[in-house]
Amino acid sequence: MERIPILRIGTFLLVTIQVDMHDQLALTLQEDLTSMIARVSAGGVLIDISSLEIVDSFIGRTLANIASMARVLDATTVVVGMQPAVAITLVELGMSLPGIRTALNVESGMQYLRDTLADREDEDDWRDYSPQG
């Protein structure tokens, strides 16, 4: 069965889609990615779609589902490298892709994830604070 590789980079997962996405491949990616998020306690997911020239409503919904599932598993999702034609198609289909952050390239997306994780750790430190008295 065809699979899209998922790479672990520290606390983040990187998915680079290099093939045309068909429905079954998208569902397999969704299952593989959510399993790996839970297994490694990933704090962020970066999905590079720069090779995708066409996205239909099913693929758009699957990306939104991945982001929603990642959020439930306490991970932030960033989609990078969206081609203008893909953005136009998603808007024309009325897909807002809730829960998905976008960035122009992998570097910007990774920086966003690093900043988000740092902010989350700062919040956790504050919540863990209990004054002695």
N, C-alpha and C positions, 0 to 999 in steps of 0.2 A: 504494500500500500504506500502511496506517495505521502510524504510528510514534509513539513517546513521546519527547518532546524531552529531550535531555540537555544541561544547562547546565554550563559550566565556571566555577568560582569559585576563582581561585587554583590551588592544587594539588588541589582537590576537584572532584568531579562531583556535580551535584544532579539527581535524577530525581523529578519530581512526577507521580504517576499520577493523572490526572483522569478517566479513562474506565474502564468495566468491562473487566477483563482477560479476554481469551479466550486459548486456548492458543497460537495463532499469534502474537498480539501479544506474549505473554510470551517466546516463543522469539526473536522479532525484537529485543525489548529486550535479551535476554541477549547476542545477537550484537553489537548496536550498542554496548552498554555495555562489553563486554570489548575490543572493537576500540578504543574511545575511551580506555579505561584505558591500553592499551599505547601508543597513538599520542601521548598527552600526558603519559605517566608520572605518572598521578594517584596521589596518596598516600592518598586516601580517596574513598568513594562514600556519598552520603546518599540513601536512597530514601524518599520521603514517600508513605505509603499511606493517609493520612487520609481520602481519598475512597472507598476500597474498603470496601464493607459486607459483602462475601462473598468468601472465599478458599477455593478447593478444594485438594485434595491436589496437583494438578499445579502450581498457582500457588505453593503453599508449597514444593514441591521446586525449582521454578525459582528462587525467591528464594534458597534454600539453595545451589543451583548457582552463581548469580551471585556469592554471597559466597565460595564456594570458589575460583572462577576468579579473582576479584579478589585473594584472598589469594595465589594462585600468582603473580599479576602484581604482588605487593608493595603491595596497597592494602587498606585496612580498610573494611568495609561496616557502615553503621548504618542500620537501618530505623526510621523515626519515624512517629508518628501512628496507631499501630495501634488500631483500634476494639476495645472489649471483646468484641464478638461474634466478631470475627476471631481474637482471642487464644484465646477459648474453643474455637472451631472447630479451630484448629491443635493445641491440646492434646488435644482429643477425637480428632483424627486421629492422635495419637501423633507429631506432628512437633516435634522439638526445635530445628530450624533451626540446626545447628552452624555456628559461624563468623560468625553474625549477632549484632551488638550491637543493642540497641533503646534508644530514648529516647522520651520523651513528645512532644517537639515538635522542630521544625527547629533552634531556637536551642540546645537541649540537645545535639542530635546534632552540630551544628557544633562546639560547645565540646569534645565528646568527641574528635572528629577532630583538632581543633587540639592538644589535650593529647597525643593519641597520636602525632601527627607530631613534636611537640616532644620527647617521650620517645625516639622512634626516632632523631632527630637527635643527642640526647645520647649514645645508645648508639654511634652511628656515630663521633662525636668520640672517644669512649673507645677504640674499636677501632682508630682511625687513629693513636692516640698511640704513639709509639715513643721510648723514652728515648734521649738522646744519651749516648754513653759510650765 
